[in-house]
Amino acid sequence: MIKRRKTRTVKVGRVKIGSAAPIVIQSMTKVPTVDIARCVKQINQLVRAGCQLVRIAVPRRADTAAFAKIVQKVNVPLIADVHFSANRAIEAIEAGAAKVRLNPGNIKNRKDILRIIDAAKMHKTAVRIGVNEASIRDLKTKDVPAERRTDLMLKEMKRYVRLFEARDFTQLVLSAKSSDTLRTVAINRRVAEVFDYPIHLGLTHAGLPEDAQIPSAITLGTLLAEGIGDTIRVSAAGNPVIETKIAKQILIALGLYERSTPVLYVCPTCGRAEIDVIKLARRVKKALAGVDKPLRIAVMGCIVNGPGEAADADLGVCAAKNKAYIYRNGRRISIVRENKIIPALLKELQNL
C-alpha cells in the first residue's frame, strides 16, 4: 500500500481533495465554452468515464456568461480555468464555479489577486494555484538550468500562497507543471516538502494520446508512488474521455483506484505457445465487455508461467495445443477444447 503524504482537505463543491479522500480524477472540456450544448454533452461523457471534476476555459466575458448556464445543467463541480484577467475569475466565481484555476505567471497584480481572494471567500470557492513553467517570463529561454527552473517555479508559488494566507484563505490546491518529465517530478517534490496543501498532478502538453500515455504514466506514477498527489489530470490532445481512461489506468496500476470492471492479464507469448494466445485474449476481452465486477482474468499460453498466473486469478485460461485448462480461484476445474474456451469462460463468469 502507498502511504500518501498528509495534507489538508479542500472542498470543491461536494468533492473533497486531500490525503483523507481518494485521489480525484479530473479533465477539461475541449469545445468552445459558448457552445453550451456541446460543452454539457462533453461534461456528461467525462462524468460517465469517471471524472469527478471538470475544468472549463473562460477567456472571454461571453464564456463566463455561458459558464453560469452550464453550471445549472450538469451534476459535477466545475472549475473555471482563468488566465490574464481577474475580472474573468470573479465572474466565474459569481457564476457558480466550485474552484478557479489561477496561473501566477499571468495574473501578477497584487490588487487583482486580492479582489479574487475576497470573491472566493465570499462564495466559498476553492482556488488552484497552478504554476506553469512555460508561463514564467524568466524561463522562456532554453539555457536556464533545471535547478534554476524549479527554484523560480517554487518562488512564484510561495509568492501567491503568502498573499492568500495573509488574507486568511486556505482553500487552496497547488500544482506545478512542465512538459518535461523529470522537471515536473522535481518541482512537485519541492512543493510537497514546503506546503501541506493538496497537490494536483499533471504533465502539461504531453502530446497526442498515443504519445502522452508513457510520459504521463512515468511522471504521475513516480510521484503517486511516493505518496505525492491528491488529484490528477492527464493532458493529451484530443478527446478528453481518453485522458480520463489513461488517468484511471495509472491509478489502478498503483492500487489507488477501486476497479469496477475486470482486468485482463495476458502472457506476452513466445515460441512455447501452441495456440494463438493474442487472438484468444482479444476474444476474451470482447466477452468481458459487459461485466461490471473487479475480477482478475488471466489468459496464458504455456506450461511455464500459465498454471501459476491462472491459479492466482479469479478466473484463468491456460492454453495448450487445441485445448485449454480453466482455473477458478486457484483451482483447475476443467479441460476444454479450443472452440469451447469462450463458452466455458462465460459460464464460469456467471458462477462468479
C-alpha positions in Angstrom: 0.0 0.0 0.0 1.2 3.5 -0.9 1.4 5.8 2.1 0.1 9.2 1.0 1.6 12.4 2.1 -0.6 14.1 4.7 -2.4 17.2 3.5 -5.2 19.5 4.4 -8.7 18.7 3.0 -10.1 21.2 0.5 -13.8 21.1 -0.6 -14.5 21.7 -4.3 -18.3 21.6 -4.3 -19.2 18.2 -2.9 -15.8 16.7 -3.8 -13.1 16.5 -1.2 -9.4 16.8 -2.2 -6.6 15.8 0.1 -5.0 12.8 1.7 -8.1 11.9 3.7 -10.0 11.4 0.5 -9.4 9.1 -2.6 -7.4 10.6 -5.4 -9.7 12.7 -7.7 -9.6 12.4 -11.5 -10.3 15.5 -13.5 -10.2 16.6 -17.1 -11.1 19.6 -19.2 -13.6 20.3 -22.0 -12.2 20.7 -25.5 -15.1 22.6 -27.2 -15.9 26.3 -27.2 -17.5 27.2 -23.8 -20.1 29.4 -25.5 -21.4 26.3 -27.3 -23.3 25.3 -24.2 -25.0 22.2 -25.6 -21.7 20.6 -26.8 -20.0 21.6 -23.6 -22.7 20.0 -21.4 -22.6 16.8 -23.6 -18.8 16.5 -23.2 -19.0 17.1 -19.4 -21.6 14.3 -19.1 -19.3 12.0 -21.2 -16.4 12.8 -18.8 -18.5 12.1 -15.7 -19.6 8.7 -17.2 -16.0 7.9 -17.8 -15.0 8.6 -14.2 -14.3 12.3 -13.9 -15.2 13.9 -10.6 -14.2 17.4 -11.5 -14.3 19.1 -14.9 -12.4 22.3 -15.9 -13.7 24.8 -18.5 -11.8 27.6 -20.1 -13.3 31.1 -19.7 -11.1 33.5 -21.7 -13.9 36.0 -22.5 -16.9 37.6 -20.8 -19.2 35.5 -23.1 -17.5 32.4 -21.7 -18.2 33.2 -18.1 -21.8 34.0 -19.1 -22.0 30.6 -20.7 -20.3 29.0 -17.7 -23.2 30.3 -15.5 -25.7 28.4 -17.6 -23.5 25.2 -17.9 -23.3 25.0 -14.1 -27.1 24.7 -13.9 -27.2 21.8 -16.5 -24.6 19.4 -15.0 -24.2 17.4 -11.9 -20.5 17.7 -11.3 -18.4 20.5 -9.7 -16.9 22.8 -12.4 -13.6 24.5 -12.4 -13.0 27.8 -14.2 -9.7 28.0 -16.0 -8.6 31.6 -15.8 -5.6 33.3 -17.3 -4.7 37.0 -17.5 -8.0 38.5 -16.3 -9.0 39.0 -12.7 -12.5 40.0 -14.0 -13.0 36.6 -15.6 -12.0 34.9 -12.3 -14.5 37.0 -10.3 -17.3 36.5 -13.0 -16.7 32.7 -12.9 -16.8 32.7 -9.1 -20.1 34.6 -9.2 -21.4 32.2 -11.9 -21.0 29.2 -9.6 -17.5 27.8 -10.1 -16.6 25.3 -7.4 -13.0 26.2 -8.0 -11.0 28.6 -10.1 -7.6 27.9 -11.5 -5.2 30.9 -11.4 -1.7 31.0 -13.1 0.8 33.1 -11.1 2.7 33.6 -14.4 0.0 35.7 -15.9 -2.1 37.3 -13.1 0.6 39.2 -11.2 -1.1 42.5 -10.0 -1.5 42.3 -6.2 -4.8 44.3 -6.1 -6.3 41.9 -8.7 -5.2 38.9 -6.7 -6.7 40.3 -3.5 -10.0 41.0 -5.4 -10.1 37.4 -6.5 -9.4 36.2 -2.9 -12.2 38.2 -1.5 -14.7 37.0 -4.0 -13.6 33.4 -3.5 -14.0 33.8 0.3 -17.5 35.3 -0.1 -18.7 32.5 -2.3 -16.7 29.6 -0.6 -14.9 28.9 -3.9 -11.7 26.9 -3.8 -8.7 28.1 -5.7 -6.0 26.2 -7.5 -2.7 28.0 -7.8 -1.3 26.5 -10.9 2.3 27.4 -11.8 3.2 26.5 -15.4 6.9 26.5 -16.3 6.1 28.0 -19.8 4.3 31.0 -18.2 7.2 32.2 -16.1 8.9 35.0 -18.0 12.4 34.2 -16.8 12.1 30.6 -18.1 11.3 31.4 -21.7 14.8 30.6 -22.9 16.4 27.2 -23.2 19.6 28.0 -21.4 18.1 28.1 -17.9 19.4 25.1 -15.9 16.8 22.6 -14.4 17.5 23.5 -10.8 17.1 27.2 -11.5 13.7 26.4 -13.2 12.4 24.6 -10.2 13.6 27.4 -7.9 11.8 30.1 -9.9 8.6 28.0 -10.1 8.6 27.5 -6.3 9.3 31.2 -5.8 6.1 32.0 -7.8 4.1 29.5 -5.8 5.3 30.9 -2.5 4.5 34.5 -3.5 0.9 33.6 -4.3 0.4 31.3 -1.3 1.6 34.1 1.0 -1.0 36.5 -0.4 -3.8 34.0 0.2 -2.7 33.1 3.7 -2.3 36.7 4.6 -6.0 37.1 3.7 -6.8 34.1 5.8 -7.7 32.0 2.8 -6.6 28.4 2.8 -9.0 26.5 0.5 -6.0 26.0 -1.9 -4.9 23.3 -4.2 -1.4 23.6 -5.7 0.0 22.5 -9.0 3.4 22.9 -10.7 3.6 21.7 -14.3 6.1 21.3 -17.0 6.2 19.5 -20.3 9.4 17.9 -19.1 9.0 14.6 -17.2 11.9 15.0 -14.8 11.4 18.7 -14.1 7.7 18.0 -13.3 8.8 15.3 -10.8 11.4 17.6 -9.3 9.2 20.6 -8.7 6.4 18.6 -7.2 8.7 17.0 -4.7 9.8 20.6 -3.7 6.2 21.7 -3.4 5.3 18.7 -1.3 8.2 19.5 1.1 7.2 23.1 1.6 3.4 23.0 1.7 0.7 20.8 3.3 -2.0 21.8 0.7 -3.4 19.1 -1.7 -1.4 18.8 -4.9 -2.9 18.5 -8.4 -0.6 16.5 -10.7 -0.2 16.7 -14.4 2.4 16.6 -17.2 1.4 19.5 -19.4 1.3 19.5 -23.2 2.0 15.7 -23.1 1.1 15.2 -26.8 -1.3 13.1 -28.8 -2.9 10.3 -26.7 -0.7 7.6 -28.0 2.4 9.7 -27.3 1.1 11.1 -23.9 0.5 7.8 -22.2 4.0 6.7 -21.3 5.4 10.1 -20.2 2.3 10.8 -18.2 2.4 7.4 -16.5 6.0 7.8 -15.6 5.6 11.3 -14.2 2.3 10.8 -12.3 3.2 7.2 -11.4 6.6 8.3 -9.9 5.0 11.0 -7.7 2.0 9.0 -6.7 4.2 6.0 -5.7 6.0 8.5 -3.4 2.6 9.5 -1.8 2.5 12.9 -3.6 -0.7 13.9 -5.4 -4.3 14.2 -4.5 -6.0 15.0 -7.8 -4.7 14.2 -11.3 -5.2 15.1 -15.0 -3.6 13.5 -18.0 -3.1 16.3 -20.6 -3.5 14.8 -24.0 -4.5 16.4 -27.3 -7.9 15.2 -28.5 -10.9 13.6 -26.8 -10.8 14.2 -23.0 -12.5 10.9 -22.3 -9.2 9.3 -23.4 -7.4 11.4 -20.8 -9.7 10.1 -18.1 -9.2 6.4 -19.2 -5.4 6.9 -19.0 -5.6 8.5 -15.6 -7.7 5.6 -14.3 -5.2 3.1 -15.7 -2.4 4.8 -13.9 -4.3 4.8 -10.6 -5.4 1.2 -11.0 -1.8 0.1 -11.6 -0.8 1.7 -8.3 -3.7 0.3 -6.4 -5.1 3.8 -5.9 -8.4 3.3 -7.7 -11.1 0.8 -6.9 -11.9 -1.0 -10.1 -15.4 -1.8 -11.1 -14.5 -3.8 -14.2 -12.3 -6.9 -14.9 -8.6 -6.6 -15.6 -7.1 -8.9 -18.2 -3.6 -10.4 -17.7 -2.1 -11.9 -20.9 1.2 -13.7 -21.3 3.5 -12.0 -23.8 3.8 -15.3 -25.8 6.9 -16.9 -27.1 7.9 -20.0 -29.1 6.4 -22.3 -26.4 2.8 -21.2 -27.3 0.9 -23.8 -29.3 -2.2 -21.7 -29.6 -2.9 -18.1 -30.9 -2.9 -16.5 -27.5 -3.4 -13.0 -28.7 -6.4 -14.0 -30.8 -7.8 -15.8 -27.8 -7.1 -12.9 -25.4 -9.0 -10.5 -27.8 -11.9 -12.9 -27.8 -11.9 -13.0 -24.0 -11.7 -9.2 -23.8 -14.7 -8.9 -26.0 -16.6 -11.4 -23.9 -15.8 -9.3 -20.8 -17.2 -6.1 -22.3 -20.4 -6.2 -20.2 -19.0 -7.4 -16.9 -19.1 -4.9 -14.1 -17.1 -6.7 -11.4 -13.4 -6.1 -10.5 -12.3 -9.6 -11.5 -8.8 -10.7 -12.4 -8.8 -12.7 -15.6 -5.7 -14.5 -16.9 -5.1 -15.8 -20.4 -1.8 -17.8 -20.5 -0.2 -19.7 -23.3 2.2 -22.4 -22.0 3.1 -24.6 -19.0 5.9 -22.4 -17.7 4.0 -19.4 -16.2 0.5 -20.4 -17.2 -0.7 -22.5 -14.3 0.8 -20.1 -11.7 -0.7 -17.0 -13.2 -4.0 -18.6 -14.0 -4.3 -20.0 -10.5 -3.6 -16.6 -9.0 -6.5 -15.1 -10.9 -10.3 -15.2 -10.2 -10.6 -16.9 -13.5 -7.8 -18.2 -15.7 -7.3 -19.9 -19.1 -4.0 -21.8 -19.6 -4.0 -22.7 -23.3 -2.3 -25.8 -24.7 -2.4 -27.4 -28.2 -6.1 -27.5 -29.3 -7.3 -27.2 -25.7 -7.2 -25.1 -22.5 -7.2 -25.6 -18.8 -9.8 -23.5 -16.9 -8.9 -22.3 -13.4 -11.2 -20.6 -10.9 -10.0 -19.1 -7.6 -6.7 -21.1 -7.8 -8.2 -24.4 -8.6 -8.2 -26.2 -12.0 -11.8 -27.0 -12.7 -11.9 -28.3 -16.3 -10.2 -29.0 -19.6 -12.0 -27.8 -22.7 -11.4 -27.9 -26.5 -10.1 -24.7 -28.2 -13.5 -24.0 -29.7 -15.2 -24.3 -26.3 -12.9 -21.9 -24.4 -15.1 -18.8 -24.6 -18.4 -20.6 -23.7 -16.7 -22.2 -20.8 -15.3 -18.9 -19.6 -18.6 -17.2 -19.8 -20.3 -19.9 -17.8 -17.7 -19.6 -15.1 -18.0 -15.8 -15.1 -21.7 -16.2 -14.4 -20.8 -18.5 -11.5 -18.5 -15.8 -10.1 
